[in-house]
Amino acid sequence: MRLCLIPKGFSTYGALPGLGKAFAVMLCLAGPARADDPVTVLALGDSLTQGYGLPAEEGFVPTLRDWLTDQDIDAELVNAGVSGDTTAGGAARVDWSLTPEIDAMIVALGGNDLLRGIDPGVARANLEAILQAAQENDVAVLLVGMDAPGNYGAAYKREFDAIYPELAQEYDTLYAPDFFAGLGAGSPSELQKYFQPDGIHPNAQGVDRIVEDLGQHVRRLIERVQ
């Protein structure tokens, strides 16, 4: 973990106009932080991360923060979820999102690529750019997979689903196979109780179940940093 002195007004999500990251890095002390310092985790994602349709305190990031607190895990979470974002959007903003105080990153992108039928090769390249940025900044990563629907054909699903485990292995990241795994198995009608009326975004009950599952992976991410 790195101990950094961040100038007053420096955002944890983005940077001050005119203040380049190179200057901010110069303020970062070379020595390791104390073992009892909290790990700062950036949650890079789309509306699922951002907490679309929910009161702020019931979104994914605040719920995960509460879960970690209940587990006596000292961590600070930065919500870098942008509604409607694709893997391309994440790749475009990852460099300035990884400010010097960030120790670890959750990458949960790809859902909007699926909704738009984006070429799996394009999505893979974007996710790889994000992982390369994390590697260059010495930031540990939890890569969260997305399960492609079958309506684009078997070949598309096979190619898209393979992106996440293959990149996780190539870049030695932690890997959670499916953002929605915590909801369990069942027919769409059975699982609808965990979703908002749009059938895409989880409700507060759904977020609780998602966090119960993903929280275990985030715990391991934080342990990797420590």
PyMOL commands that place a pseudoatom at each C-alpha (Angstrom):
pseudoatom trace, name=CA, resn=MET, resi=1, chain=A, elem=C, hetatm=0, pos=[0.000, 0.000, 0.000]
pseudoatom trace, name=CA, resn=ARG, resi=2, chain=A, elem=C, hetatm=0, pos=[1.200, 3.511, -0.763]
pseudoatom trace, name=CA, resn=LEU, resi=3, chain=A, elem=C, hetatm=0, pos=[0.996, 6.519, 1.518]
pseudoatom trace, name=CA, resn=CYS, resi=4, chain=A, elem=C, hetatm=0, pos=[0.310, 9.686, -0.452]
pseudoatom trace, name=CA, resn=LEU, resi=5, chain=A, elem=C, hetatm=0, pos=[-0.090, 13.350, 0.363]
pseudoatom trace, name=CA, resn=ILE, resi=6, chain=A, elem=C, hetatm=0, pos=[-2.953, 14.606, -1.791]
pseudoatom trace, name=CA, resn=PRO, resi=7, chain=A, elem=C, hetatm=0, pos=[-3.284, 18.357, -2.168]
pseudoatom trace, name=CA, resn=LYS, resi=8, chain=A, elem=C, hetatm=0, pos=[-6.422, 19.977, -0.871]
pseudoatom trace, name=CA, resn=GLY, resi=9, chain=A, elem=C, hetatm=0, pos=[-9.138, 19.850, -3.511]
pseudoatom trace, name=CA, resn=PHE, resi=10, chain=A, elem=C, hetatm=0, pos=[-7.674, 16.859, -5.341]
pseudoatom trace, name=CA, resn=SER, resi=11, chain=A, elem=C, hetatm=0, pos=[-10.616, 14.622, -6.238]
pseudoatom trace, name=CA, resn=THR, resi=12, chain=A, elem=C, hetatm=0, pos=[-10.576, 10.895, -5.529]
pseudoatom trace, name=CA, resn=TYR, resi=13, chain=A, elem=C, hetatm=0, pos=[-12.468, 10.487, -8.765]
pseudoatom trace, name=CA, resn=GLY, resi=14, chain=A, elem=C, hetatm=0, pos=[-10.687, 12.439, -11.442]
pseudoatom trace, name=CA, resn=ALA, resi=15, chain=A, elem=C, hetatm=0, pos=[-8.126, 15.206, -11.095]
pseudoatom trace, name=CA, resn=LEU, resi=16, chain=A, elem=C, hetatm=0, pos=[-8.086, 18.958, -10.735]
pseudoatom trace, name=CA, resn=PRO, resi=17, chain=A, elem=C, hetatm=0, pos=[-7.975, 20.800, -14.048]
pseudoatom trace, name=CA, resn=GLY, resi=18, chain=A, elem=C, hetatm=0, pos=[-4.359, 21.512, -14.886]
pseudoatom trace, name=CA, resn=LEU, resi=19, chain=A, elem=C, hetatm=0, pos=[-2.975, 19.153, -12.250]
pseudoatom trace, name=CA, resn=GLY, resi=20, chain=A, elem=C, hetatm=0, pos=[-1.367, 16.276, -14.121]
pseudoatom trace, name=CA, resn=LYS, resi=21, chain=A, elem=C, hetatm=0, pos=[-1.054, 12.861, -12.600]
pseudoatom trace, name=CA, resn=ALA, resi=22, chain=A, elem=C, hetatm=0, pos=[2.711, 13.053, -12.894]
pseudoatom trace, name=CA, resn=PHE, resi=23, chain=A, elem=C, hetatm=0, pos=[2.739, 15.938, -10.421]
pseudoatom trace, name=CA, resn=ALA, resi=24, chain=A, elem=C, hetatm=0, pos=[0.407, 14.086, -8.070]
pseudoatom trace, name=CA, resn=VAL, resi=25, chain=A, elem=C, hetatm=0, pos=[2.645, 11.034, -8.162]
pseudoatom trace, name=CA, resn=MET, resi=26, chain=A, elem=C, hetatm=0, pos=[5.582, 13.184, -7.082]
pseudoatom trace, name=CA, resn=LEU, resi=27, chain=A, elem=C, hetatm=0, pos=[3.727, 13.759, -3.822]
pseudoatom trace, name=CA, resn=CYS, resi=28, chain=A, elem=C, hetatm=0, pos=[3.485, 10.036, -3.180]
pseudoatom trace, name=CA, resn=LEU, resi=29, chain=A, elem=C, hetatm=0, pos=[5.939, 8.833, -0.558]
pseudoatom trace, name=CA, resn=ALA, resi=30, chain=A, elem=C, hetatm=0, pos=[8.110, 5.963, -1.691]
pseudoatom trace, name=CA, resn=GLY, resi=31, chain=A, elem=C, hetatm=0, pos=[7.929, 3.985, 1.534]
pseudoatom trace, name=CA, resn=PRO, resi=32, chain=A, elem=C, hetatm=0, pos=[5.125, 1.547, 2.333]
pseudoatom trace, name=CA, resn=ALA, resi=33, chain=A, elem=C, hetatm=0, pos=[2.158, 2.668, 4.378]
pseudoatom trace, name=CA, resn=ARG, resi=34, chain=A, elem=C, hetatm=0, pos=[1.534, 1.416, 7.877]
pseudoatom trace, name=CA, resn=ALA, resi=35, chain=A, elem=C, hetatm=0, pos=[-0.116, -1.991, 8.022]
pseudoatom trace, name=CA, resn=ASP, resi=36, chain=A, elem=C, hetatm=0, pos=[-3.132, -0.550, 9.802]
pseudoatom trace, name=CA, resn=ASP, resi=37, chain=A, elem=C, hetatm=0, pos=[-3.879, 2.009, 7.078]
pseudoatom trace, name=CA, resn=PRO, resi=38, chain=A, elem=C, hetatm=0, pos=[-7.138, 1.322, 5.218]
pseudoatom trace, name=CA, resn=VAL, resi=39, chain=A, elem=C, hetatm=0, pos=[-6.938, -0.011, 1.672]
pseudoatom trace, name=CA, resn=THR, resi=40, chain=A, elem=C, hetatm=0, pos=[-8.500, 2.347, -0.879]
pseudoatom trace, name=CA, resn=VAL, resi=41, chain=A, elem=C, hetatm=0, pos=[-10.505, 0.498, -3.522]
pseudoatom trace, name=CA, resn=LEU, resi=42, chain=A, elem=C, hetatm=0, pos=[-11.782, 2.053, -6.754]
pseudoatom trace, name=CA, resn=ALA, resi=43, chain=A, elem=C, hetatm=0, pos=[-15.015, 0.511, -8.059]
pseudoatom trace, name=CA, resn=LEU, resi=44, chain=A, elem=C, hetatm=0, pos=[-14.868, 1.040, -11.835]
pseudoatom trace, name=CA, resn=GLY, resi=45, chain=A, elem=C, hetatm=0, pos=[-18.151, 0.142, -13.456]
pseudoatom trace, name=CA, resn=ASP, resi=46, chain=A, elem=C, hetatm=0, pos=[-21.456, 1.157, -14.990]
pseudoatom trace, name=CA, resn=SER, resi=47, chain=A, elem=C, hetatm=0, pos=[-24.949, 1.725, -13.577]
pseudoatom trace, name=CA, resn=LEU, resi=48, chain=A, elem=C, hetatm=0, pos=[-24.748, -1.512, -11.562]
pseudoatom trace, name=CA, resn=THR, resi=49, chain=A, elem=C, hetatm=0, pos=[-21.797, -0.068, -9.666]
pseudoatom trace, name=CA, resn=GLN, resi=50, chain=A, elem=C, hetatm=0, pos=[-23.167, 3.467, -9.631]
pseudoatom trace, name=CA, resn=GLY, resi=51, chain=A, elem=C, hetatm=0, pos=[-26.403, 2.374, -7.915]
pseudoatom trace, name=CA, resn=TYR, resi=52, chain=A, elem=C, hetatm=0, pos=[-28.927, 3.328, -10.580]
pseudoatom trace, name=CA, resn=GLY, resi=53, chain=A, elem=C, hetatm=0, pos=[-32.524, 3.748, -9.370]
pseudoatom trace, name=CA, resn=LEU, resi=54, chain=A, elem=C, hetatm=0, pos=[-31.714, 3.379, -5.682]
pseudoatom trace, name=CA, resn=PRO, resi=55, chain=A, elem=C, hetatm=0, pos=[-31.270, 5.805, -2.790]
pseudoatom trace, name=CA, resn=ALA, resi=56, chain=A, elem=C, hetatm=0, pos=[-27.571, 6.563, -2.445]
pseudoatom trace, name=CA, resn=GLU, resi=57, chain=A, elem=C, hetatm=0, pos=[-27.202, 4.526, 0.737]
pseudoatom trace, name=CA, resn=GLU, resi=58, chain=A, elem=C, hetatm=0, pos=[-28.700, 1.393, -0.894]
pseudoatom trace, name=CA, resn=GLY, resi=59, chain=A, elem=C, hetatm=0, pos=[-26.406, 1.285, -3.940]
pseudoatom trace, name=CA, resn=PHE, resi=60, chain=A, elem=C, hetatm=0, pos=[-23.729, -1.311, -4.557]
pseudoatom trace, name=CA, resn=VAL, resi=61, chain=A, elem=C, hetatm=0, pos=[-20.754, 0.669, -3.238]
pseudoatom trace, name=CA, resn=PRO, resi=62, chain=A, elem=C, hetatm=0, pos=[-22.338, 1.905, 0.038]
pseudoatom trace, name=CA, resn=THR, resi=63, chain=A, elem=C, hetatm=0, pos=[-23.760, -1.579, 0.687]
pseudoatom trace, name=CA, resn=LEU, resi=64, chain=A, elem=C, hetatm=0, pos=[-20.348, -3.142, 0.061]
pseudoatom trace, name=CA, resn=ARG, resi=65, chain=A, elem=C, hetatm=0, pos=[-18.756, -0.554, 2.344]
pseudoatom trace, name=CA, resn=ASP, resi=66, chain=A, elem=C, hetatm=0, pos=[-21.199, -1.488, 5.122]
pseudoatom trace, name=CA, resn=TRP, resi=67, chain=A, elem=C, hetatm=0, pos=[-20.533, -5.202, 4.537]
pseudoatom trace, name=CA, resn=LEU, resi=68, chain=A, elem=C, hetatm=0, pos=[-16.787, -4.695, 4.863]
pseudoatom trace, name=CA, resn=THR, resi=69, chain=A, elem=C, hetatm=0, pos=[-17.291, -2.697, 8.055]
pseudoatom trace, name=CA, resn=ASP, resi=70, chain=A, elem=C, hetatm=0, pos=[-19.404, -5.504, 9.490]
pseudoatom trace, name=CA, resn=GLN, resi=71, chain=A, elem=C, hetatm=0, pos=[-16.538, -7.889, 8.678]
pseudoatom trace, name=CA, resn=ASP, resi=72, chain=A, elem=C, hetatm=0, pos=[-14.071, -5.607, 10.510]
pseudoatom trace, name=CA, resn=ILE, resi=73, chain=A, elem=C, hetatm=0, pos=[-12.272, -4.877, 7.249]
pseudoatom trace, name=CA, resn=ASP, resi=74, chain=A, elem=C, hetatm=0, pos=[-10.824, -1.382, 7.114]
pseudoatom trace, name=CA, resn=ALA, resi=75, chain=A, elem=C, hetatm=0, pos=[-11.228, -0.092, 3.570]
pseudoatom trace, name=CA, resn=GLU, resi=76, chain=A, elem=C, hetatm=0, pos=[-12.200, 3.050, 1.738]
pseudoatom trace, name=CA, resn=LEU, resi=77, chain=A, elem=C, hetatm=0, pos=[-14.307, 2.668, -1.410]
pseudoatom trace, name=CA, resn=VAL, resi=78, chain=A, elem=C, hetatm=0, pos=[-14.462, 5.134, -4.293]
pseudoatom trace, name=CA, resn=ASN, resi=79, chain=A, elem=C, hetatm=0, pos=[-17.573, 4.885, -6.463]
pseudoatom trace, name=CA, resn=ALA, resi=80, chain=A, elem=C, hetatm=0, pos=[-16.413, 5.203, -10.086]
pseudoatom trace, name=CA, resn=GLY, resi=81, chain=A, elem=C, hetatm=0, pos=[-19.599, 3.782, -11.570]
pseudoatom trace, name=CA, resn=VAL, resi=82, chain=A, elem=C, hetatm=0, pos=[-21.004, 5.708, -14.549]
pseudoatom trace, name=CA, resn=SER, resi=83, chain=A, elem=C, hetatm=0, pos=[-24.483, 4.850, -15.775]
pseudoatom trace, name=CA, resn=GLY, resi=84, chain=A, elem=C, hetatm=0, pos=[-24.466, 3.672, -19.385]
pseudoatom trace, name=CA, resn=ASP, resi=85, chain=A, elem=C, hetatm=0, pos=[-20.721, 3.152, -19.506]
pseudoatom trace, name=CA, resn=THR, resi=86, chain=A, elem=C, hetatm=0, pos=[-19.219, 0.499, -21.758]
pseudoatom trace, name=CA, resn=THR, resi=87, chain=A, elem=C, hetatm=0, pos=[-15.793, -1.099, -21.563]
pseudoatom trace, name=CA, resn=ALA, resi=88, chain=A, elem=C, hetatm=0, pos=[-14.645, 1.678, -23.927]
pseudoatom trace, name=CA, resn=GLY, resi=89, chain=A, elem=C, hetatm=0, pos=[-15.781, 4.320, -21.458]
pseudoatom trace, name=CA, resn=GLY, resi=90, chain=A, elem=C, hetatm=0, pos=[-13.954, 2.574, -18.640]
pseudoatom trace, name=CA, resn=ALA, resi=91, chain=A, elem=C, hetatm=0, pos=[-10.774, 2.363, -20.703]
pseudoatom trace, name=CA, resn=ALA, resi=92, chain=A, elem=C, hetatm=0, pos=[-11.039, 6.058, -21.563]
pseudoatom trace, name=CA, resn=ARG, resi=93, chain=A, elem=C, hetatm=0, pos=[-11.204, 7.189, -17.940]
pseudoatom trace, name=CA, resn=VAL, resi=94, chain=A, elem=C, hetatm=0, pos=[-9.151, 4.598, -16.072]
pseudoatom trace, name=CA, resn=ASP, resi=95, chain=A, elem=C, hetatm=0, pos=[-5.874, 6.560, -16.203]
pseudoatom trace, name=CA, resn=TRP, resi=96, chain=A, elem=C, hetatm=0, pos=[-7.223, 9.633, -14.437]
pseudoatom trace, name=CA, resn=SER, resi=97, chain=A, elem=C, hetatm=0, pos=[-9.377, 7.526, -12.115]
pseudoatom trace, name=CA, resn=LEU, resi=98, chain=A, elem=C, hetatm=0, pos=[-6.306, 5.733, -10.760]
pseudoatom trace, name=CA, resn=THR, resi=99, chain=A, elem=C, hetatm=0, pos=[-5.113, 8.593, -8.579]
pseudoatom trace, name=CA, resn=PRO, resi=100, chain=A, elem=C, hetatm=0, pos=[-2.115, 7.861, -6.339]
pseudoatom trace, name=CA, resn=GLU, resi=101, chain=A, elem=C, hetatm=0, pos=[-4.128, 6.884, -3.259]
pseudoatom trace, name=CA, resn=ILE, resi=102, chain=A, elem=C, hetatm=0, pos=[-5.837, 3.968, -5.058]
pseudoatom trace, name=CA, resn=ASP, resi=103, chain=A, elem=C, hetatm=0, pos=[-4.488, 0.598, -3.899]
pseudoatom trace, name=CA, resn=ALA, resi=104, chain=A, elem=C, hetatm=0, pos=[-6.952, -1.776, -5.583]
pseudoatom trace, name=CA, resn=MET, resi=105, chain=A, elem=C, hetatm=0, pos=[-9.687, -1.736, -8.200]
pseudoatom trace, name=CA, resn=ILE, resi=106, chain=A, elem=C, hetatm=0, pos=[-12.900, -3.641, -8.862]
pseudoatom trace, name=CA, resn=VAL, resi=107, chain=A, elem=C, hetatm=0, pos=[-13.600, -3.789, -12.608]
pseudoatom trace, name=CA, resn=ALA, resi=108, chain=A, elem=C, hetatm=0, pos=[-17.259, -4.544, -13.356]
pseudoatom trace, name=CA, resn=LEU, resi=109, chain=A, elem=C, hetatm=0, pos=[-17.863, -3.559, -16.960]
pseudoatom trace, name=CA, resn=GLY, resi=110, chain=A, elem=C, hetatm=0, pos=[-19.360, -5.249, -19.998]
pseudoatom trace, name=CA, resn=GLY, resi=111, chain=A, elem=C, hetatm=0, pos=[-23.096, -5.234, -19.375]
pseudoatom trace, name=CA, resn=ASN, resi=112, chain=A, elem=C, hetatm=0, pos=[-23.695, -2.306, -21.727]
pseudoatom trace, name=CA, resn=ASP, resi=113, chain=A, elem=C, hetatm=0, pos=[-21.438, -3.896, -24.335]
pseudoatom trace, name=CA, resn=LEU, resi=114, chain=A, elem=C, hetatm=0, pos=[-23.792, -6.867, -24.252]
pseudoatom trace, name=CA, resn=LEU, resi=115, chain=A, elem=C, hetatm=0, pos=[-26.888, -4.698, -24.515]
pseudoatom trace, name=CA, resn=ARG, resi=116, chain=A, elem=C, hetatm=0, pos=[-25.398, -3.083, -27.630]
pseudoatom trace, name=CA, resn=GLY, resi=117, chain=A, elem=C, hetatm=0, pos=[-24.039, -6.282, -29.147]
pseudoatom trace, name=CA, resn=ILE, resi=118, chain=A, elem=C, hetatm=0, pos=[-20.490, -4.901, -29.242]
pseudoatom trace, name=CA, resn=ASP, resi=119, chain=A, elem=C, hetatm=0, pos=[-17.903, -7.168, -30.822]
pseudoatom trace, name=CA, resn=PRO, resi=120, chain=A, elem=C, hetatm=0, pos=[-16.310, -9.333, -28.090]
pseudoatom trace, name=CA, resn=GLY, resi=121, chain=A, elem=C, hetatm=0, pos=[-12.883, -8.555, -29.550]
pseudoatom trace, name=CA, resn=VAL, resi=122, chain=A, elem=C, hetatm=0, pos=[-13.476, -4.841, -28.959]
pseudoatom trace, name=CA, resn=ALA, resi=123, chain=A, elem=C, hetatm=0, pos=[-14.657, -5.439, -25.394]
pseudoatom trace, name=CA, resn=ARG, resi=124, chain=A, elem=C, hetatm=0, pos=[-11.609, -7.620, -24.734]
pseudoatom trace, name=CA, resn=ALA, resi=125, chain=A, elem=C, hetatm=0, pos=[-9.227, -4.927, -25.985]
pseudoatom trace, name=CA, resn=ASN, resi=126, chain=A, elem=C, hetatm=0, pos=[-10.887, -2.310, -23.782]
pseudoatom trace, name=CA, resn=LEU, resi=127, chain=A, elem=C, hetatm=0, pos=[-10.739, -4.481, -20.673]
pseudoatom trace, name=CA, resn=GLU, resi=128, chain=A, elem=C, hetatm=0, pos=[-7.129, -5.325, -21.430]
pseudoatom trace, name=CA, resn=ALA, resi=129, chain=A, elem=C, hetatm=0, pos=[-6.320, -1.599, -21.591]
pseudoatom trace, name=CA, resn=ILE, resi=130, chain=A, elem=C, hetatm=0, pos=[-7.865, -1.184, -18.129]
pseudoatom trace, name=CA, resn=LEU, resi=131, chain=A, elem=C, hetatm=0, pos=[-5.829, -4.074, -16.716]
pseudoatom trace, name=CA, resn=GLN, resi=132, chain=A, elem=C, hetatm=0, pos=[-2.644, -2.722, -18.299]
pseudoatom trace, name=CA, resn=ALA, resi=133, chain=A, elem=C, hetatm=0, pos=[-3.263, 0.641, -16.623]
pseudoatom trace, name=CA, resn=ALA, resi=134, chain=A, elem=C, hetatm=0, pos=[-3.734, -1.097, -13.285]
pseudoatom trace, name=CA, resn=GLN, resi=135, chain=A, elem=C, hetatm=0, pos=[-0.541, -3.074, -13.800]
pseudoatom trace, name=CA, resn=GLU, resi=136, chain=A, elem=C, hetatm=0, pos=[1.417, 0.069, -14.640]
pseudoatom trace, name=CA, resn=ASN, resi=137, chain=A, elem=C, hetatm=0, pos=[0.114, 1.738, -11.468]
pseudoatom trace, name=CA, resn=ASP, resi=138, chain=A, elem=C, hetatm=0, pos=[0.767, -1.302, -9.259]
pseudoatom trace, name=CA, resn=VAL, resi=139, chain=A, elem=C, hetatm=0, pos=[-2.950, -1.591, -8.453]
pseudoatom trace, name=CA, resn=ALA, resi=140, chain=A, elem=C, hetatm=0, pos=[-4.442, -4.979, -7.539]
pseudoatom trace, name=CA, resn=VAL, resi=141, chain=A, elem=C, hetatm=0, pos=[-7.588, -5.913, -9.479]
pseudoatom trace, name=CA, resn=LEU, resi=142, chain=A, elem=C, hetatm=0, pos=[-10.752, -7.924, -9.004]
pseudoatom trace, name=CA, resn=LEU, resi=143, chain=A, elem=C, hetatm=0, pos=[-12.216, -8.583, -12.459]
pseudoatom trace, name=CA, resn=VAL, resi=144, chain=A, elem=C, hetatm=0, pos=[-15.955, -9.259, -12.369]
pseudoatom trace, name=CA, resn=GLY, resi=145, chain=A, elem=C, hetatm=0, pos=[-17.351, -11.268, -15.269]
pseudoatom trace, name=CA, resn=MET, resi=146, chain=A, elem=C, hetatm=0, pos=[-20.550, -10.885, -17.257]
pseudoatom trace, name=CA, resn=ASP, resi=147, chain=A, elem=C, hetatm=0, pos=[-22.560, -13.778, -18.627]
pseudoatom trace, name=CA, resn=ALA, resi=148, chain=A, elem=C, hetatm=0, pos=[-23.590, -13.106, -22.236]
pseudoatom trace, name=CA, resn=PRO, resi=149, chain=A, elem=C, hetatm=0, pos=[-27.161, -13.998, -23.267]
pseudoatom trace, name=CA, resn=GLY, resi=150, chain=A, elem=C, hetatm=0, pos=[-27.725, -16.516, -26.023]
pseudoatom trace, name=CA, resn=ASN, resi=151, chain=A, elem=C, hetatm=0, pos=[-29.647, -14.234, -28.358]
pseudoatom trace, name=CA, resn=TYR, resi=152, chain=A, elem=C, hetatm=0, pos=[-26.499, -13.195, -30.270]
pseudoatom trace, name=CA, resn=GLY, resi=153, chain=A, elem=C, hetatm=0, pos=[-25.687, -16.809, -31.058]
pseudoatom trace, name=CA, resn=ALA, resi=154, chain=A, elem=C, hetatm=0, pos=[-23.532, -19.488, -29.476]
pseudoatom trace, name=CA, resn=ALA, resi=155, chain=A, elem=C, hetatm=0, pos=[-20.282, -18.233, -31.013]
pseudoatom trace, name=CA, resn=TYR, resi=156, chain=A, elem=C, hetatm=0, pos=[-20.770, -14.712, -29.655]
pseudoatom trace, name=CA, resn=LYS, resi=157, chain=A, elem=C, hetatm=0, pos=[-21.604, -16.023, -26.181]
pseudoatom trace, name=CA, resn=ARG, resi=158, chain=A, elem=C, hetatm=0, pos=[-18.617, -18.362, -26.161]
pseudoatom trace, name=CA, resn=GLU, resi=159, chain=A, elem=C, hetatm=0, pos=[-16.224, -15.604, -27.239]
pseudoatom trace, name=CA, resn=PHE, resi=160, chain=A, elem=C, hetatm=0, pos=[-17.599, -12.993, -24.825]
pseudoatom trace, name=CA, resn=ASP, resi=161, chain=A, elem=C, hetatm=0, pos=[-17.773, -15.298, -21.804]
pseudoatom trace, name=CA, resn=ALA, resi=162, chain=A, elem=C, hetatm=0, pos=[-14.142, -16.314, -22.337]
pseudoatom trace, name=CA, resn=ILE, resi=163, chain=A, elem=C, hetatm=0, pos=[-12.867, -12.737, -22.067]
pseudoatom trace, name=CA, resn=TYR, resi=164, chain=A, elem=C, hetatm=0, pos=[-12.939, -12.470, -18.284]
pseudoatom trace, name=CA, resn=PRO, resi=165, chain=A, elem=C, hetatm=0, pos=[-11.325, -15.728, -17.116]
pseudoatom trace, name=CA, resn=GLU, resi=166, chain=A, elem=C, hetatm=0, pos=[-8.656, -15.495, -19.815]
pseudoatom trace, name=CA, resn=LEU, resi=167, chain=A, elem=C, hetatm=0, pos=[-7.710, -11.906, -18.977]
pseudoatom trace, name=CA, resn=ALA, resi=168, chain=A, elem=C, hetatm=0, pos=[-7.778, -12.650, -15.249]
pseudoatom trace, name=CA, resn=GLN, resi=169, chain=A, elem=C, hetatm=0, pos=[-5.283, -15.442, -15.800]
pseudoatom trace, name=CA, resn=GLU, resi=170, chain=A, elem=C, hetatm=0, pos=[-3.100, -13.411, -18.163]
pseudoatom trace, name=CA, resn=TYR, resi=171, chain=A, elem=C, hetatm=0, pos=[-2.898, -10.417, -15.805]
pseudoatom trace, name=CA, resn=ASP, resi=172, chain=A, elem=C, hetatm=0, pos=[-2.967, -12.388, -12.540]
pseudoatom trace, name=CA, resn=THR, resi=173, chain=A, elem=C, hetatm=0, pos=[-6.065, -10.638, -11.229]
pseudoatom trace, name=CA, resn=LEU, resi=174, chain=A, elem=C, hetatm=0, pos=[-8.643, -11.992, -8.843]
pseudoatom trace, name=CA, resn=TYR, resi=175, chain=A, elem=C, hetatm=0, pos=[-11.762, -13.127, -10.667]
pseudoatom trace, name=CA, resn=ALA, resi=176, chain=A, elem=C, hetatm=0, pos=[-15.466, -13.255, -9.843]
pseudoatom trace, name=CA, resn=PRO, resi=177, chain=A, elem=C, hetatm=0, pos=[-17.302, -15.120, -12.637]
pseudoatom trace, name=CA, resn=ASP, resi=178, chain=A, elem=C, hetatm=0, pos=[-20.619, -13.253, -12.541]
pseudoatom trace, name=CA, resn=PHE, resi=179, chain=A, elem=C, hetatm=0, pos=[-21.750, -9.971, -10.990]
pseudoatom trace, name=CA, resn=PHE, resi=180, chain=A, elem=C, hetatm=0, pos=[-25.206, -11.496, -10.378]
pseudoatom trace, name=CA, resn=ALA, resi=181, chain=A, elem=C, hetatm=0, pos=[-24.007, -14.795, -8.901]
pseudoatom trace, name=CA, resn=GLY, resi=182, chain=A, elem=C, hetatm=0, pos=[-25.297, -13.856, -5.451]
pseudoatom trace, name=CA, resn=LEU, resi=183, chain=A, elem=C, hetatm=0, pos=[-28.879, -13.907, -6.707]
pseudoatom trace, name=CA, resn=GLY, resi=184, chain=A, elem=C, hetatm=0, pos=[-28.642, -17.667, -7.151]
pseudoatom trace, name=CA, resn=ALA, resi=185, chain=A, elem=C, hetatm=0, pos=[-30.092, -19.897, -9.833]
pseudoatom trace, name=CA, resn=GLY, resi=186, chain=A, elem=C, hetatm=0, pos=[-33.688, -19.762, -10.968]
pseudoatom trace, name=CA, resn=SER, resi=187, chain=A, elem=C, hetatm=0, pos=[-36.000, -18.778, -13.767]
pseudoatom trace, name=CA, resn=PRO, resi=188, chain=A, elem=C, hetatm=0, pos=[-36.248, -15.088, -14.746]
pseudoatom trace, name=CA, resn=SER, resi=189, chain=A, elem=C, hetatm=0, pos=[-39.663, -14.924, -13.080]
pseudoatom trace, name=CA, resn=GLU, resi=190, chain=A, elem=C, hetatm=0, pos=[-38.256, -16.303, -9.826]
pseudoatom trace, name=CA, resn=LEU, resi=191, chain=A, elem=C, hetatm=0, pos=[-35.355, -13.844, -9.821]
pseudoatom trace, name=CA, resn=GLN, resi=192, chain=A, elem=C, hetatm=0, pos=[-37.471, -10.825, -10.749]
pseudoatom trace, name=CA, resn=LYS, resi=193, chain=A, elem=C, hetatm=0, pos=[-38.119, -10.122, -7.069]
pseudoatom trace, name=CA, resn=TYR, resi=194, chain=A, elem=C, hetatm=0, pos=[-34.478, -9.007, -6.811]
pseudoatom trace, name=CA, resn=PHE, resi=195, chain=A, elem=C, hetatm=0, pos=[-34.768, -6.488, -9.656]
pseudoatom trace, name=CA, resn=GLN, resi=196, chain=A, elem=C, hetatm=0, pos=[-36.274, -3.107, -10.249]
pseudoatom trace, name=CA, resn=PRO, resi=197, chain=A, elem=C, hetatm=0, pos=[-39.178, -2.951, -12.748]
pseudoatom trace, name=CA, resn=ASP, resi=198, chain=A, elem=C, hetatm=0, pos=[-36.751, -2.565, -15.672]
pseudoatom trace, name=CA, resn=GLY, resi=199, chain=A, elem=C, hetatm=0, pos=[-35.548, -6.132, -15.096]
pseudoatom trace, name=CA, resn=ILE, resi=200, chain=A, elem=C, hetatm=0, pos=[-31.915, -5.028, -15.440]
pseudoatom trace, name=CA, resn=HIS, resi=201, chain=A, elem=C, hetatm=0, pos=[-30.915, -3.201, -12.266]
pseudoatom trace, name=CA, resn=PRO, resi=202, chain=A, elem=C, hetatm=0, pos=[-31.107, -4.895, -8.867]
pseudoatom trace, name=CA, resn=ASN, resi=203, chain=A, elem=C, hetatm=0, pos=[-33.294, -3.509, -6.109]
pseudoatom trace, name=CA, resn=ALA, resi=204, chain=A, elem=C, hetatm=0, pos=[-32.023, -3.080, -2.549]
pseudoatom trace, name=CA, resn=GLN, resi=205, chain=A, elem=C, hetatm=0, pos=[-32.705, -6.734, -1.712]
pseudoatom trace, name=CA, resn=GLY, resi=206, chain=A, elem=C, hetatm=0, pos=[-30.848, -7.815, -4.830]
pseudoatom trace, name=CA, resn=VAL, resi=207, chain=A, elem=C, hetatm=0, pos=[-27.875, -5.581, -4.015]
pseudoatom trace, name=CA, resn=ASP, resi=208, chain=A, elem=C, hetatm=0, pos=[-27.659, -7.140, -0.542]
pseudoatom trace, name=CA, resn=ARG, resi=209, chain=A, elem=C, hetatm=0, pos=[-27.414, -10.619, -2.047]
pseudoatom trace, name=CA, resn=ILE, resi=210, chain=A, elem=C, hetatm=0, pos=[-24.924, -9.528, -4.700]
pseudoatom trace, name=CA, resn=VAL, resi=211, chain=A, elem=C, hetatm=0, pos=[-22.701, -7.961, -2.061]
pseudoatom trace, name=CA, resn=GLU, resi=212, chain=A, elem=C, hetatm=0, pos=[-22.837, -11.075, 0.121]
pseudoatom trace, name=CA, resn=ASP, resi=213, chain=A, elem=C, hetatm=0, pos=[-21.253, -12.984, -2.764]
pseudoatom trace, name=CA, resn=LEU, resi=214, chain=A, elem=C, hetatm=0, pos=[-18.896, -10.359, -4.221]
pseudoatom trace, name=CA, resn=GLY, resi=215, chain=A, elem=C, hetatm=0, pos=[-17.832, -9.212, -0.771]
pseudoatom trace, name=CA, resn=GLN, resi=216, chain=A, elem=C, hetatm=0, pos=[-15.870, -12.435, -0.321]
pseudoatom trace, name=CA, resn=HIS, resi=217, chain=A, elem=C, hetatm=0, pos=[-13.893, -11.661, -3.473]
pseudoatom trace, name=CA, resn=VAL, resi=218, chain=A, elem=C, hetatm=0, pos=[-13.316, -8.070, -2.348]
pseudoatom trace, name=CA, resn=ARG, resi=219, chain=A, elem=C, hetatm=0, pos=[-12.043, -9.375, 0.983]
pseudoatom trace, name=CA, resn=ARG, resi=220, chain=A, elem=C, hetatm=0, pos=[-9.413, -11.394, -0.891]
pseudoatom trace, name=CA, resn=LEU, resi=221, chain=A, elem=C, hetatm=0, pos=[-8.562, -8.351, -3.014]
pseudoatom trace, name=CA, resn=ILE, resi=222, chain=A, elem=C, hetatm=0, pos=[-7.875, -6.304, 0.118]
pseudoatom trace, name=CA, resn=GLU, resi=223, chain=A, elem=C, hetatm=0, pos=[-5.840, -9.148, 1.625]
pseudoatom trace, name=CA, resn=ARG, resi=224, chain=A, elem=C, hetatm=0, pos=[-3.746, -9.254, -1.545]
pseudoatom trace, name=CA, resn=VAL, resi=225, chain=A, elem=C, hetatm=0, pos=[-2.882, -5.566, -1.094]
pseudoatom trace, name=CA, resn=GLN, resi=226, chain=A, elem=C, hetatm=0, pos=[-2.090, -5.963, 2.600]
for i in range(1, 226): cmd.bond("trace and resi %d" % i, "trace and resi %d" % (i + 1))
show_as sticks, trace
zoom trace
